[in-house]
Amino acid sequence: MPEAYIIDAVRTPRAIGKVGKGALSHLHPQHLAATVLKAIAERNGLNTAEVDDVIWGCSAQMGLQGGDMGRMAALDAGYDVKASGVTLDRFCGSGLTATNLAAAQVISGMEDLVIAGGTEMMSHVVDYGGKVRAAGVAVASGLGTGNARLQALHPQSNQGVCADAIAALEGIGRAELDAFGVESQRRAARALAEGRFARSVVPVLDDAGAVVLDHEEYPRPDTTPEGLAAIKPAFAAFLDMPSSPGGETFRQLINRKYPDVDIEPLHHVGTSSGVVDGAAAILLASGRYAAAHGLKPRARIVATANMGDCPTLMLNGPVPAARKVLAKAGLAKDDIDVWEVNEAFAVVVEKFIRDLDLDRARVNINGGAIALGHPIGATGAVLIGTALDELERSGGRYALITMCAAGGMAPAIIIERV
């Protein structure tokens, strides 16, 4: 069976995802995707006519993010028209799923050269969604909240309320969550100061070639425990808010499935993933293509997996996904040198560490989305690149990357440094 190798990984810096405040918010989402596609082609001297496919993740495919961004961004990046493209949505897991599918195409022998990745401009998503709602048009949440039959079967709440519910069920308190948020900022600040992301990050230029953004915009390295302790919980107002006109509240949706949980608002901006704009790309090739074209593999795809979990709690998929992908790879948890688990909320990673009894020093070594931001459809590809860079920096062998996704899902992948 052919092997699938990661040849390279690139990403943009992450910008604050707010129109008028973030450095990238005035750009078209395709521009961000084209930025990383162009960079990965130029860095590796690709003949883009030989790119079999571009598999792209984008969760909120609305407005400027509608249509097939994978194809359109490739054309925008100057790729040969023979390089086709497709765009998919697995909510937060889109960029990781795109990479897993690209790897499967190569391992199956059906393709030899595939680029995976994703883009999300949260500034556009928030702005566009707000304008549409202001016009009196309903915007689909993507979580099935407007489907009465689905809500009867699998009540799905607000994600922040889900995070607070999991904390209540697991007995994880505000101080522990805040401590996790502070540590994410500390690790990210250290990584930035030491240039640990330098190999993967490419600047975003405008059409005239001027630099728009060449650094991370979201981190708050001066974060302290005292500062976080003073922040009010972000999702308190959602608890007793109707999930739909005349419908159950978000608290009631969870209590229908978990009647004994007493949800206390805990998570806030300092313990939740940052709203940002960004894009990332991963170049994958078969061994025969790499050898024939002088491409040096950086990592081998060992195994991939997908896992569904309770849609009502929504965020608990990473633990079973990690167990599944470890079993597929024939590895134990102690074989993994680098763990990357998306910091959707502090409780997600805190529970992950506790359930698998992991060494905290190996998990999100360079911080995560709490400090650096979570560009939804791109984050999975970002984390793969981050894990690869860290394996090379530290000399580790295996990395496992996973993340929760709406609807109660989690994709996962294990890579091996070569």
Residue pairs with C-beta under 8 A, 6 or more apart in sequence:
1 107
1 109
2 106
2 107
2 108
2 109
2 286
2 287
2 288
3 106
3 107
3 286
3 287
3 300
3 301
4 102
4 103
4 104
4 106
4 107
4 284
4 285
4 286
4 300
4 301
5 284
5 285
5 286
5 287
5 290
5 297
5 298
5 299
5 300
5 301
5 418
6 282
6 283
6 284
6 297
6 298
6 299
6 300
6 301
6 384
6 388
6 415
7 44
7 283
7 284
7 285
7 290
7 295
7 296
7 297
7 298
8 40
8 43
8 44
8 282
8 283
8 298
9 200
9 280
9 281
9 282
9 283
9 298
9 381
9 384
9 385
9 388
9 389
10 36
10 39
10 40
10 43
10 200
10 201
10 202
10 280
10 281
10 385
11 36
11 200
11 201
11 202
11 278
11 279
11 280
11 281
11 378
11 381
11 382
11 385
12 24
12 32
12 35
12 36
12 201
12 202
12 203
12 204
12 213
12 278
12 279
12 280
13 201
13 203
13 204
13 213
13 214
13 215
13 216
13 217
13 278
14 216
14 217
14 218
14 274
14 276
14 277
14 278
14 372
14 373
14 375
15 22
15 23
15 24
15 25
15 123
15 213
15 217
15 218
15 276
15 277
15 278
16 22
16 23
16 25
16 123
16 217
16 218
16 274
16 275
16 276
16 277
16 373
17 25
17 121
17 122
17 123
17 125
17 126
17 274
17 275
17 276
17 277
17 373
17 375
18 25
18 123
18 126
18 275
19 25
19 26
19 123
19 124
19 126
19 127
22 123
22 217
22 276
22 277
23 204
23 212
23 213
23 217
24 32
24 121
24 123
24 204
24 212
24 213
24 277
24 278
25 121
25 123
25 124
25 127
25 277
27 121
27 204
27 206
27 212
28 64
29 58
29 64
29 65
29 69
29 119
29 120
29 121
29 124
30 64
30 69
30 72
30 73
30 76
30 119
31 76
31 204
32 119
32 121
32 204
32 277
32 278
32 279
33 56
33 69
33 70
33 73
33 76
33 77
33 117
33 119
33 279
34 73
34 74
34 76
34 77
35 77
35 202
35 204
35 205
35 279
36 117
36 202
36 279
36 280
36 281
37 54
37 73
37 74
37 77
37 79
37 115
37 117
37 281
38 77
38 78
39 202
39 281
40 46
40 115
40 281
40 283
41 48
41 51
41 77
41 78
41 79
44 283
44 295
46 113
46 283
47 80
48 74
48 78
48 79
48 80
48 82
48 83
49 80
49 82
49 83
50 82
50 112
50 113
51 74
51 79
51 80
51 82
51 83
51 113
51 114
51 115
52 83
52 84
52 105
52 111
52 112
52 113
52 114
53 83
53 84
53 85
53 86
53 102
53 105
53 111
53 114
53 115
54 70
54 71
54 73
54 74
54 79
54 83
54 84
54 85
54 86
54 114
54 115
54 116
54 117
55 70
55 85
55 86
55 88
55 98
55 99
55 101
55 102
55 105
55 114
55 115
55 116
55 117
56 68
56 69
56 70
56 73
56 85
56 86
56 87
56 88
56 98
56 116
56 117
56 118
56 119
56 377
57 87
57 88
57 89
57 90
57 93
57 94
57 95
57 96
57 97
57 98
57 116
57 117
57 118
57 119
57 377
57 378
57 380
57 381
58 65
58 69
58 87
58 88
58 89
58 94
58 118
58 119
58 120
58 377
59 89
59 90
59 91
59 92
59 94
59 120
59 142
59 376
59 377
60 120
60 125
60 129
60 142
60 376
60 377
61 67
61 69
61 87
61 89
62 125
62 128
62 129
62 132
62 139
63 124
63 125
63 128
64 121
64 124
64 128
65 119
65 120
65 121
65 124
65 125
67 87
68 85
68 86
68 87
69 85
69 87
69 119
70 85
70 86
70 87
71 84
71 85
71 86
71 87
72 85
73 85
73 119
74 83
74 85
75 81
88 94
88 97
88 98
88 101
89 142
89 377
90 96
90 97
90 405
90 409
90 411
91 142
91 376
91 405
91 406
91 407
91 409
92 342
92 344
92 374
92 376
92 379
92 380
92 403
92 404
92 405
92 406
93 380
93 403
93 404
93 405
93 409
93 410
93 411
94 118
94 376
94 377
94 380
94 405
95 116
95 117
95 118
95 280
95 377
95 378
95 379
95 380
95 381
95 382
96 379
96 380
96 381
96 383
96 384
96 401
96 402
96 403
96 411
96 412
96 413
97 306
97 380
97 411
98 116
98 117
98 118
98 380
98 381
99 116
99 117
99 282
99 284
99 380
99 381
99 384
99 413
100 304
100 306
100 411
100 413
101 116
102 111
102 114
102 115
102 116
102 282
102 284
103 116
103 284
103 301
103 304
103 413
104 304
105 111
105 114
106 112
106 114
106 284
106 285
106 286
106 301
107 301
109 286
111 286
112 285
112 286
112 288
112 289
113 283
113 284
113 285
113 286
113 289
114 284
114 285
115 281
115 282
115 283
115 284
116 281
116 282
116 284
116 381
117 279
117 280
117 281
117 282
117 378
117 381
118 279
118 280
118 375
118 377
118 378
118 379
118 380
118 381
119 278
119 279
119 375
119 377
119 378
120 277
120 278
120 279
120 375
120 376
120 377
120 378
120 379
121 277
121 375
122 275
122 276
122 277
122 375
122 376
123 277
124 277
126 275
129 139
132 139
133 139
138 146
140 146
142 406
143 156
143 406
143 407
144 150
144 151
144 154
144 156
144 311
144 407
145 151
145 156
145 243
145 244
146 244
150 156
151 243
151 247
151 248
151 253
154 311
154 312
154 408
155 248
155 253
155 254
155 256
155 257
155 311
155 312
156 253
156 311
156 312
156 314
156 406
156 407
157 165
157 243
157 250
157 251
157 253
157 254
157 312
157 314
158 235
158 238
158 241
158 243
158 250
159 314
159 315
159 344
159 345
159 406
160 234
160 235
160 238
160 267
160 272
160 345
161 235
161 238
161 239
161 250
161 251
161 254
161 263
162 254
162 312
162 313
162 314
162 315
163 235
163 266
163 267
163 272
163 315
163 344
163 345
163 346
163 347
163 348
164 233
164 235
164 263
164 264
164 265
164 266
164 267
164 347
165 254
165 258
165 261
165 263
165 313
166 172
166 313
166 315
166 316
166 347
166 348
166 351
167 173
167 177
167 264
167 266
167 267
167 347
168 261
168 262
168 263
168 264
169 258
169 261
169 313
170 347
170 350
170 351
170 354
172 347
172 350
172 351
173 266
174 229
174 266
175 229
176 350
177 266
177 267
177 271
177 346
177 347
177 350
178 225
178 228
178 229
178 270
178 271
178 346
179 225
180 271
180 346
180 349
180 350
180 370
181 223
181 228
181 270
181 271
181 346
181 370
182 223
182 224
182 225
182 228
182 270
184 343
184 346
184 364
184 367
184 368
184 370
184 371
185 219
185 220
185 221
185 223
185 367
185 370
185 371
186 221
186 367
187 364
187 365
187 366
187 367
187 371
188 216
188 219
188 221
188 366
188 367
188 368
188 371
188 372
189 219
189 221
189 367
189 371
190 366
191 197
191 365
191 366
191 367
192 216
192 219
192 221
196 366
196 389
196 390
196 393
197 216
197 366
197 386
197 389
199 389
199 392
200 385
200 386
200 389
201 214
203 211
203 212
203 213
203 214
204 211
204 212
204 213
204 214
205 211
205 212
206 212
216 372
216 373
217 276
218 274
218 276
218 371
218 372
218 373
219 367
219 371
219 372
220 270
220 371
223 270
227 270
228 268
228 270
228 271
231 268
231 269
231 270
232 268
233 265
233 266
233 267
233 268
234 265
234 267
234 268
234 269
234 272
235 265
235 267
236 265
238 250
239 249
239 250
239 251
239 263
239 265
240 249
240 250
240 251
241 249
241 250
242 248
242 249
243 249
243 250
243 253
248 256
251 263
253 312
254 261
254 263
254 312
254 313
255 261
255 263
256 312
257 310
257 312
258 312
258 313
266 347
267 345
267 346
267 347
270 370
271 345
271 346
271 347
271 370
272 344
272 345
272 346
272 370
273 342
273 343
273 344
273 345
273 368
273 369
273 370
273 373
273 374
274 369
274 370
274 371
274 372
274 373
274 374
275 373
275 374
276 372
276 373
276 374
276 375
277 375
278 373
278 375
278 378
278 382
279 375
279 378
280 378
280 379
280 381
280 382
280 385
281 381
282 381
282 384
282 385
284 301
285 293
285 295
285 297
287 297
289 295
290 296
290 297
297 418
298 388
298 392
298 417
298 418
299 388
299 391
299 399
299 415
299 416
299 417
299 418
300 415
300 416
300 418
301 413
301 414
301 415
302 329
302 331
302 398
302 414
302 415
302 416
303 325
303 328
303 329
303 413
303 414
304 325
304 328
304 411
304 412
304 413
304 414
305 321
305 324
305 325
305 328
305 411
305 412
305 413
306 321
306 409
306 410
306 411
306 412
307 317
307 320
307 321
307 324
307 409
307 410
307 411
307 412
308 317
308 407
308 408
308 409
309 316
309 317
309 320
309 408
309 409
309 410
310 316
310 408
311 407
311 408
312 408
313 408
314 404
314 406
314 407
314 408
315 344
315 345
315 347
315 348
315 404
315 408
316 351
316 404
316 408
317 402
317 404
317 405
317 408
317 409
317 410
318 341
318 342
318 348
318 352
318 402
318 403
318 404
318 410
318 412
319 351
319 352
319 355
319 356
320 410
321 402
321 410
321 411
321 412
322 333
322 352
322 356
322 400
322 402
322 412
323 356
324 412
325 400
325 402
325 412
325 413
325 414
326 332
326 333
326 336
326 400
326 414
329 414
331 398
331 414
333 356
333 357
333 358
335 397
335 398
336 362
336 398
336 399
336 400
336 414
337 362
337 391
337 394
337 396
337 397
337 398
337 399
338 362
338 365
338 387
338 390
338 391
338 394
338 396
338 398
338 399
338 400
339 358
339 362
339 363
339 364
339 399
339 400
339 401
340 364
340 368
340 383
340 384
340 386
340 387
340 399
340 400
340 401
340 402
341 348
341 349
341 352
341 363
341 364
341 368
341 401
341 402
341 403
342 348
342 349
342 368
342 369
342 374
342 379
342 380
342 383
342 402
342 403
342 404
343 349
343 364
343 368
343 369
343 370
343 371
343 374
344 369
344 374
344 403
344 404
346 370
348 404
349 363
349 364
349 368
352 358
352 363
353 360
353 363
365 390
365 394
366 386
366 390
369 379
375 382
379 403
380 401
380 403
380 411
383 401
383 403
384 401
384 413
384 415
387 399
387 401
387 415
388 399
388 415
388 417
390 396
390 399
391 397
391 398
391 399
391 415
391 417
392 417
396 417
397 416
397 417
398 414
398 415
398 416
398 417
399 414
399 415
399 417
400 412
400 413
400 414
401 412
401 413
401 414
401 415
402 410
402 411
402 412
402 413
403 410
403 411
404 410
405 411
